Amino acid sequence: MNFFSRRNQILLKELVKTDFKLRYQGSLIGYLWSILKPVMLFVIMYLVFVRFLRFGSAVPHFAVALLLALTLWNFFAETTNMGMLSVVSRGDLLRKISFSKPIIIFSVVANALINLLISLVVVVIFAFLNGIHMSWNVIFVLPLLVELVLFATGVAFILATIFVRFRDLGPIWEVAMQAGLYGTPIIYPIIQVSKTHPTIAKILMLNPMAQIVQDMRYILTFSNNTNPTLWQMTDKPYLIIIPYLIPFIIFGIGLWIFTKNSNKFAEII
């Protein structure tokens, strides 16, 4: 079925609107949780890791870098976690009408993207309050956002497909996300690793999330000497290109796997 048909576009719009409304239904402050949740998490991380444990004390504007990284990671976590559950939770819809199944995942991504954009506004305001002056190169944030969305969407496609058959994936992915959080330079600067274990630091930077986080930090905080990107850590082009290619490969593989198995979803659920 053609994904770009008017029927599919209307369904996608309605799914996004419904999910966004239901998420905050019954709460006192409603949509403000889109801002307050990441800010509250940032405050906890900031007090524990920056003020108490002194992580990133040598990195200029590390508080801004931490808030930015948490915002990006929250988008990835929300997209993959909700995407994994999305097909199973839409079982009734799958059995009632015929539509392009990737819409289910795209609706999850759209909702997470709305929250991401709202949170990035908070990051920009916080950056200005911390004396960070941005220039024209801030436009390079856009291709990085595209890379992030493709990577998260591809992973969500794969997880959703597997979760239809194997519900044990839920707790396994929860552990994997926890490991990923600590394996990505979010609460600590990558320079802290590269000083003592330069090879391990380069391996960590092959993770697309680490590359996206560091590139974003470079663009928005300009702390390139103390918060380097992969292309500043190595001069080997074949290493540099790896994390940039992975999101496109994962998205392609994820969409192919999801589409190939989508006709059996209603039957299995």
Secondary structure, DSSP 8 states (H G I E B T S, - for coil): --TTSHHHHHHHHHHHHHHHHHHTTT-SSGGGHHHHHHHHHHHHHIIIIIIIS-TTTTSTTHHHHHHHHHHHHHHHHHHHHHHHHHHHHTHHHHHH----THHHHHHHHHHHHHHHHHHHHHHHHHHHHTT----GGGGGHHHHHHHHHHHHHHHHHHHHHHHHH-TTHHHHHHHHHHHHHHHSTTSS-HHHHHTT-HHHHHHHTTSHHHHHHHHHHHHHH--TTTS--HHHH---HHHHTHHHHHHHHHHHHHHHHHHHHGGGHHHH-
